[in-house]
Amino acid sequence: MWVCLFFSVVFVILSHGQNRTKQLYICQCFSVLSASVWFHSHIYRRRRFYHTSIGEEGITGMQICRDACCCFLTVWLVSLIFEVETIQAQCPKPIGGSHMRISADYITQETFLEGSKVVFECDVGYVGRAMTVTCNGETWKNVKSTCQRISCGSPGEVMNGWYDLTEGVEFGARATAQCDKGHYIVGSKVRNCMAAGWSARVAICEVVKCGGPPVVANGSLLYQAEEWYPYGEVVEYQCDRQLTLVGPRSLHCSETGQFEPDPPKCIDVICPTPKIDNAVRVEGHQPLYRYKSFVRYECKKGYEMEGESSLTCEIDSTWSATLPTCKEKKTPEAEQGFFSKMKEKAKAIINTFLISISELELYIPG
């Protein structure tokens, strides 16, 4: 009995602070050792017979069974008490901080013995110092640590464009390529900030190109045509001799890859010769009258003009204003009465003068 108790105490001392596996191993060793000591003391040392007051007796089976049960029961009770103490000191699975996860070595374990250490790592896309926590009683004693998002830095320089970094340059952000006006993207437009850096390659912005400019009937380019024209390039048109260019003279290669605005037209503009009675042309072109030709008329003597005296040939082959008219001038009635009286008076004066002369001739001595 005292031997079993002794080994139980030694078991408690040696197993304290050990993990559960070592404790069970020590318990098994001491159980075997206790059984061996008991067996030696009760079998080999007591194999001789001794005498009693009743008579000579040997070791009974009941005595052996009693001593064996006592020994094993003592060791089992001590280990059971320590087992209860050990279970009460276990810690649940710890919870990491923001963007942290438990190391793969401990991911399947749900409980941890006192003194156990667990390592936390940062999630993918985050960086920081690894954190180790220790099971202290039923709680975890940890060292404070934080995980921060990885920065991918600059996504690169886009020729003839730029990256929109509204979302930033840290893990999970997107950089969207934008091209200057008149350019288009070649390659991936979006780059994602990942754990290993930016995805895809730097985008390229190429200039928009226009094919040959539109052909104008009865007209031609001022310079020799090219196979293609870059964005912003300008071409100019001219019409064949004596034809009028209607519309814009110049076109430019737009961002859509087409020339703008619509091309001009070359047309033959001729206005009819003005026919104005009692009027003469005093200024301007002579027939034929083409686009923008200018003439000015005046009425003949004794006539006055009604309407515009100057005319311009318009693009629709008509004159800029309605043709004027020349009307005969009229003498006012007051003037007619005044001249009539003066005429009559002049006649009377002349008649009087003539009569006077006739009378003088009659009295001249012969």
Rosetta blueprint (number, residue, H / E / L):
1 M L
2 W H
3 V H
4 C H
5 L H
6 F H
7 F H
8 S H
9 V H
10 V H
11 F H
12 V H
13 I H
14 L H
15 S H
16 H L
17 G L
18 Q L
19 N L
20 R H
21 T H
22 K H
23 Q H
24 L H
25 Y H
26 I H
27 C H
28 Q H
29 C H
30 F H
31 S H
32 V H
33 L H
34 S H
35 A H
36 S H
37 V H
38 W H
39 F H
40 H H
41 S H
42 H H
43 I H
44 Y H
45 R L
46 R L
47 R L
48 R L
49 F L
50 Y E
51 H E
52 T L
53 S L
54 I L
55 G L
56 E E
57 E E
58 G L
59 I L
60 T L
61 G H
62 M H
63 Q H
64 I H
65 C H
66 R H
67 D H
68 A H
69 C H
70 C H
71 C H
72 F H
73 L H
74 T H
75 V H
76 W H
77 L H
78 V H
79 S H
80 L H
81 I H
82 F H
83 E H
84 V H
85 E H
86 T H
87 I H
88 Q H
89 A L
90 Q L
91 C E
92 P E
93 K L
94 P L
95 I L
96 G L
97 G L
98 S L
99 H L
100 M E
101 R E
102 I E
103 S L
104 A H
105 D H
106 Y H
107 I L
108 T L
109 Q L
110 E L
111 T E
112 F E
113 L L
114 E L
115 G L
116 S L
117 K E
118 V E
119 V E
120 F E
121 E E
122 C E
123 D L
124 V L
125 G L
126 Y E
127 V E
128 G L
129 R L
130 A L
131 M E
132 T E
133 V E
134 T E
135 C E
136 N E
137 G L
138 E L
139 T E
140 W E
141 K E
142 N E
143 V L
144 K L
145 S L
146 T L
147 C L
148 Q E
149 R E
150 I L
151 S E
152 C L
153 G L
154 S L
155 P L
156 G L
157 E L
158 V L
159 M L
160 N L
161 G E
162 W E
163 Y E
164 D E
165 L L
166 T L
167 E L
168 G L
169 V L
170 E E
171 F L
172 G L
173 A L
174 R E
175 A E
176 T E
177 A E
178 Q E
179 C E
180 D L
181 K L
182 G L
183 H E
184 Y E
185 I E
186 V E
187 G L
188 S L
189 K L
190 V E
191 R E
192 N E
193 C E
194 M E
195 A L
196 A L
197 G E
198 W E
199 S L
200 A L
201 R L
202 V L
203 A L
204 I E
205 C E
206 E E
207 V E
208 V L
209 K E
210 C E
211 G L
212 G L
213 P L
214 P L
215 V L
216 V L
217 A L
218 N L
219 G E
220 S E
221 L E
222 L L
223 Y L
224 Q L
225 A L
226 E L
227 E L
228 W L
229 Y E
230 P E
231 Y L
232 G L
233 E L
234 V E
235 V E
236 E E
237 Y E
238 Q E
239 C E
240 D L
241 R L
242 Q L
243 L L
244 T E
245 L E
246 V E
247 G L
248 P L
249 R L
250 S E
251 L E
252 H E
253 C E
254 S L
255 E L
256 T L
257 G L
258 Q L
259 F E
260 E E
261 P L
262 D L
263 P L
264 P L
265 K E
266 C E
267 I E
268 D L
269 V L
270 I E
271 C E
272 P L
273 T L
274 P L
275 K L
276 I L
277 D L
278 N L
279 A E
280 V E
281 R E
282 V E
283 E E
284 G E
285 H L
286 Q L
287 P L
288 L L
289 Y E
290 R E
291 Y L
292 K L
293 S L
294 F E
295 V E
296 R E
297 Y E
298 E E
299 C E
300 K L
301 K L
302 G L
303 Y E
304 E E
305 M E
306 E E
307 G L
308 E L
309 S L
310 S E
311 L E
312 T E
313 C E
314 E L
315 I L
316 D L
317 S L
318 T L
319 W E
320 S L
321 A L
322 T L
323 L L
324 P L
325 T E
326 C E
327 K E
328 E E
329 K L
330 K L
331 T L
332 P L
333 E H
334 A H
335 E H
336 Q H
337 G H
338 F H
339 F H
340 S H
341 K H
342 M H
343 K H
344 E H
345 K H
346 A H
347 K H
348 A H
349 I H
350 I H
351 N H
352 T H
353 F H
354 L H
355 I H
356 S H
357 I H
358 S H
359 E H
360 L H
361 E H
362 L H
363 Y H
364 I L
365 P L
366 G L
